[in-house]
């Protein structure tokens, strides 16, 4: 009986873990960049385009 139900239980458990992790990731708010961070990002992007 375990050989028949075992794989299905593993699939259900894996699906539950994936769904639970997605819910946690969605709850994290996006952080806005500070003015200093925006300047640093702009400098890095400009440097990358020059190459």
N, C-alpha and C positions, 0 to 999 in steps of 0.2 A: 504494500500500500504506500509506503514511504517513497518507493521508487517512482510511483505514478504522481504523487502529490508534491514531492520535494521540488522538482524544477519549477512548477507553477508557483509555489510559495516563494522561491527565490526571485522570480520575475516580479511578483506582487510587492515583495519587500524592496526590490530595487526601484520600482516605479514610485513607491512611497517615499523613498529617500530623495529621488530626483524632484518630486513635487514639493517636498518639505524644503529642500535647498533653494528652489526657485522662489518660494514665498519669502524666505529670509533675505535673499538678494534684492527683491523688489522693495523691501521696507527701508533700505539704506538711501537716504536723500543725497542728491548731488550737491557737492560743496562748490560754492562759487570761488573763483580765483581772486586773490587780493591784487591790488594794483602792481605791487612788486612782482608777483608771480606772473601776471599778464605781460609785463615788460620782459621778464626773463624768457618766457615762452616765445614772444615775438622775436627776440634776439636769436634764439636757437633756430626758429623757423627760417629767419633771414639767412643765417649762417648756412643752413642746409641747402637753401636755394642757390647760393653762390658756388657751391661745389659742383 
